[in-house]
Amino acid sequence: MNQTRHCHQCGAEWTLAGQPGRGERCLRCGADLRVCLNCSSYDPRAAQQCRDRRAEPVAEKHLGNFCEYFEFVRRVYAPKTGEGSREAAARQQLKRLLGD
């Protein structure tokens, strides 16, 4: 599979040259593009979820920010599915417990 730069929310590919600006939004779903979730330094297991120690901490990872170390990550798009998620599994377990 190809590694592309794409929206973290819907997977729409970013085809323009360069990095998205602070106000750039996905043309398909309207999500901000210059966000931590689209950055190559984003790591949920790292301190502040960022591997770049120079970057200022950002609380809202899905909202646009002014980080000067942003680098749009190239990755294979994997759609988010509700069936395999932890939330769906927890809901199923709760339904079984309650007898629903």
Secondary structure, DSSP 8 states (H G I E B T S, - for coil): ---B-B-TTT--B--SSS---TT-B-TTT--BSSSGGGBTTB-TTSGGGBS-TTS---S-TTS----TT--B--B------STTSHHHHHHHHHHHHHT-
